[in-house]
Amino acid sequence: MQPPLFRRELLAGFGAAALTGTATPASAQPAAWPDRMVTLFVPLAAGSTADIMARIVAPEIAARIGQTLVIDNRPAAGGTVVLAQVARSTDLASAVLITMSTQAISPFLYGNPGYDPVADFTPVAPAVNVANALIVNPQGPHTSLAALIDAARRNPGWITYSSGGSGTTHHLSGALLAAAERLELVHVPYRGAPQGVNAVAAGEVDFGYFNLPSVIEMIQAGRLRGLAVTSPERSPFLPELPTQDELGLQGCQMVFWMGFGLPARIPAAGVERFAAAVNAALALPEVQERLRRAGFELAPSITRPQFAAMIASDIARLGPVARAVARVD
């Protein structure tokens, strides 16, 4: 199996990074959205899973819409802050965003997230599916899931886990473990997934749940110890790691999607144009190969109505769980 993408590819520029497409001649280009530079808001930090996926796919989208596409990382409250900003904005240039399962979860985590996950956005297309890996420091005492749970039972309120921020799937996975095993765990949110992962590697916290693409390289290099994955089946990228279900931990599966969406105010013709560009980019064999190499499982190609139905299903399925185990307001 090929290793994940080199870090220099993944972290090519922090904050905002411009990706320019080759525009068609003005005489052949209709004055339709997008007719100028647009911003792809990524609700997690540079180097996070969402950022990795965006930087693989975005250049091909830019080439097909014929406009410069700027990646803007906004890691705050699991993406809730930027989602609310995009929903309220009247600037059609700042109109593209990565959508994630947390878009469906956040309204249950926060008393007033500032947006409606259905009414304020138009789903475009899912891109990838991602599971989390349960990770610990390789020199630490937690050599298995059972050992970690036993330590938490013997030391209530002392076992810590990191995340890339409150309301992320990292946070929710830890909360699900605490609820399933009736443990008193301490959540330590960091500004982004890379910082949270490094906290585990440095022994600053006891464990963490992080997206597979963020940790595969470090697990394979021995800088982290993987204990389990949150998917219903073993990951093809780390087949040696058992699922939590295999280890007897039930009700803690966590597989989420990432894709592309637009604010609801974008004209229908613009939505169709952007959707065609996204789907064409995701269908490229070289893009699919880069995503696989980075540790992503490709999402099935579905229609926009099917994507909307999937989001609605996530709201119904994950929302009440999130509200029960990880309310953060």
CORTAVEN-V593880 format. One record per pair of residues at least 12 apart in sequence whose ideal C-beta (glycine too) atoms are under 8 Angstrom apart, sorted by sequence separation. I is the first residue (numbers start at 1). J is the second residue. If there is no record, write none. Layout:
[[I/J] [I/J]]
This chain:
[[42/54] [136/148] [175/187] [196/208] [226/238] [229/241] [231/243] [262/274] [58/71] [104/117] [161/174] [174/187] [197/210] [228/241] [229/242] [230/243] [232/245] [40/54] [83/97] [103/117] [134/148] [196/210] [227/241] [228/242] [229/243] [230/244] [260/274] [82/97] [226/241] [228/243] [229/244] [55/71] [171/187] [188/204] [228/244] [282/298] [54/71] [188/205] [193/210] [197/214] [201/218] [212/229] [40/58] [103/121] [171/189] [193/211] [197/215] [228/246] [260/278] [283/301] [18/37] [219/238] [228/247] [282/301] [51/71] [83/103] [194/214] [207/227] [40/61] [79/100] [166/187] [193/214] [197/218] [209/230] [216/237] [228/249] [232/253] [51/73] [80/102] [99/121] [201/223] [216/238] [230/252] [231/253] [279/301] [16/39] [79/102] [83/106] [166/189] [170/193] [201/224] [212/235] [230/253] [231/254] [232/255] [78/102] [79/103] [97/121] [99/123] [159/183] [161/185] [163/187] [165/189] [200/224] [230/254] [231/255] [48/73] [99/124] [160/185] [161/186] [163/188] [164/189] [165/190] [168/193] [212/237] [230/255] [80/106] [88/114] [159/185] [160/186] [161/187] [162/188] [163/189] [164/190] [165/191] [170/196] [212/238] [38/65] [46/73] [48/75] [69/96] [78/105] [79/106] [87/114] [88/115] [156/183] [157/184] [159/186] [160/187] [161/188] [162/189] [163/190] [164/191] [165/192] [197/224] [45/73] [78/106] [87/115] [149/177] [153/181] [156/184] [158/186] [160/188] [162/190] [164/192] [38/67] [40/69] [42/71] [44/73] [77/106] [80/109] [84/113] [86/115] [87/116] [152/181] [157/186] [164/193] [275/304] [37/67] [38/68] [39/69] [40/70] [42/72] [45/75] [80/110] [83/113] [84/114] [153/183] [164/194] [15/46] [34/65] [36/67] [37/68] [38/69] [39/70] [40/71] [41/72] [42/73] [43/74] [44/75] [78/109] [83/114] [84/115] [152/183] [164/195] [14/46] [35/67] [37/69] [38/70] [39/71] [40/72] [42/74] [43/75] [83/115] [149/181] [152/184] [164/196] [177/209] [13/46] [14/47] [34/67] [37/70] [39/72] [41/74] [43/76] [77/110] [80/113] [81/114] [87/120] [152/185] [162/195] [163/196] [174/207] [271/304] [80/114] [83/117] [87/121] [149/183] [162/196] [174/208] [11/46] [43/78] [44/79] [80/115] [162/197] [174/209] [11/47] [43/79] [173/209] [10/47] [29/66] [43/80] [83/120] [132/169] [162/199] [17/55] [21/59] [83/121] [132/170] [162/200] [170/208] [19/58] [43/82] [134/173] [170/209] [19/59] [21/61] [43/83] [169/209] [170/210] [259/299] [10/51] [21/62] [22/63] [41/82] [132/173] [170/211] [10/52] [20/62] [21/63] [24/66] [162/204] [169/211] [257/299] [12/55] [19/62] [21/64] [23/66] [162/205] [21/65] [22/66] [23/67] [54/98] [161/205] [10/55] [21/66] [41/86] [53/98] [160/205] [161/206] [162/207] [163/208] [209/254] [9/55] [21/67] [160/206] [161/207] [162/208] [163/209] [164/210] [5/52] [21/68] [159/206] [160/207] [161/208] [20/68] [21/69] [50/98] [159/207] [161/209] [259/307] [19/68] [20/69] [18/68] [19/69] [50/100] [5/56] [18/69] [19/70] [18/70] [19/71] [17/70] [18/71] [41/94] [257/310] [16/70] [17/71] [39/93] [43/97] [16/71] [38/93] [39/94] [41/96] [42/97] [43/98] [151/206] [16/72] [37/93] [38/94] [39/95] [40/96] [41/97] [42/98] [15/72] [16/73] [36/93] [38/95] [39/96] [40/97] [41/98] [43/100] [109/166] [110/167] [173/230] [257/314] [15/73] [34/92] [38/96] [40/98] [109/167] [148/206] [237/295] [14/73] [33/92] [34/93] [43/102] [148/207] [34/95] [106/167] [236/297] [33/95] [105/167] [135/197] [137/200] [140/203] [105/169] [136/200] [137/201] [139/203] [142/206] [102/167] [135/200] [137/202] [142/207] [102/168] [137/203] [140/206] [102/169] [105/172] [101/169] [181/249] [180/249] [57/127] [136/206] [180/250] [136/207] [180/251] [135/207] [177/249] [180/252] [134/207] [135/208] [53/127] [134/208] [135/209] [53/128] [134/209] [135/210] [176/251] [177/252] [133/209] [176/252] [132/209] [133/210] [132/210] [133/211] [176/254] [132/211] [133/212] [148/227] [173/252] [216/295] [131/211] [132/212] [135/215] [49/130] [130/211] [131/212] [173/254] [213/294] [130/212] [133/215] [143/225] [145/227] [172/254] [213/295] [130/213] [133/216] [135/218] [144/227] [145/228] [212/295] [213/296] [135/219] [138/222] [138/223] [140/225] [142/227] [169/254] [78/164] [133/219] [138/224] [78/165] [80/167] [137/224] [138/225] [169/256] [77/165] [78/166] [79/167] [136/224] [137/225] [75/164] [76/165] [77/166] [78/167] [79/168] [135/224] [136/225] [75/165] [77/167] [78/168] [135/225] [135/226] [136/227] [134/226] [135/227] [78/171] [133/226] [134/227] [133/227] [134/228] [133/228] [134/229] [133/229] [134/230] [132/229] [133/230] [131/229] [132/230] [131/230] [145/244] [131/231] [146/247] [133/235] [145/247] [144/247] [131/235] [145/249] [133/238] [133/241] [134/244] [48/164] [75/191] [75/192] [45/164] [44/164] [44/165] [132/254] [131/254] [44/168] [131/255] [130/255] [129/255] [130/256] [129/256] [130/257] [129/257] [130/258] [128/257] [127/257] [128/258] [126/257] [127/258] [128/259] [126/258] [127/259] [126/259] [127/260] [125/259] [124/259] [125/260] [123/259] [124/260] [124/261] [123/261] [124/262] [122/261] [121/261] [122/262] [121/262] [122/263] [121/263] [122/264] [120/263] [121/264] [48/192] [49/193] [120/264] [122/266] [47/192] [48/193] [119/264] [176/321] [179/324] [45/191] [46/192] [47/193] [48/194] [179/325] [45/192] [47/194] [124/271] [178/325] [44/192] [45/193] [46/194] [44/193] [45/194] [122/271] [172/321] [176/325] [45/195] [124/274] [125/275] [172/322] [175/325] [124/275] [127/278] [175/326] [125/278] [172/325] [102/256] [124/278] [125/279] [172/326] [101/256] [127/282] [171/326] [100/256] [101/257] [100/257] [101/258] [125/282] [171/328] [100/258] [103/261] [99/258] [100/259] [167/326] [53/213] [98/258] [99/259] [52/213] [98/259] [99/260] [167/328] [49/211] [52/214] [98/260] [99/261] [166/328] [48/211] [49/212] [97/260] [98/261] [128/291] [49/213] [96/260] [97/261] [127/291] [49/214] [96/261] [97/262] [48/214] [96/262] [97/263] [130/296] [47/214] [95/262] [129/296] [130/297] [95/263] [128/296] [129/297] [127/296] [128/297] [129/298] [95/265] [128/298] [129/299] [95/266] [127/298] [128/299] [127/299] [92/265] [126/299] [89/263] [92/266] [126/300] [90/265] [87/263] [125/301] [126/302] [86/263] [125/302] [96/274] [125/304] [124/304] [123/304] [126/307] [122/304] [125/307] [124/307] [123/307] [126/310] [123/308] [123/311] [118/308] [118/311] [117/311] [118/312] [118/315] [117/315] [61/260] [53/258] [104/311] [50/258] [65/273] [103/311] [107/315] [4/213] [49/258] [65/274] [105/314] [7/217] [104/314] [108/318] [104/315] [108/319] [4/216] [64/276] [65/277] [99/311] [107/319] [108/320] [4/217] [61/274] [64/277] [101/314] [105/318] [109/322] [3/217] [104/318] [105/319] [108/322] [109/323] [104/319] [108/323] [61/277] [64/280] [3/220] [60/277] [61/278] [64/281] [101/318] [105/322] [109/326] [112/329] [109/327] [110/328] [111/329] [108/327] [109/328] [110/329] [60/280] [61/281] [109/329] [57/278] [60/281] [57/281] [60/284] [57/282] [60/287] [57/287] [56/287] [33/266] [33/267] [56/290] [57/291] [1/236] [32/267] [56/291] [1/237] [33/269] [34/270] [32/269] [33/270] [32/270] [53/291] [56/294] [34/273] [33/273] [34/274] [32/273] [33/274] [53/294] [52/294] [53/296] [77/328] [10/294] [5/290] [5/293] [4/293] [5/294] [3/293] [4/294] [2/293] [4/295]]
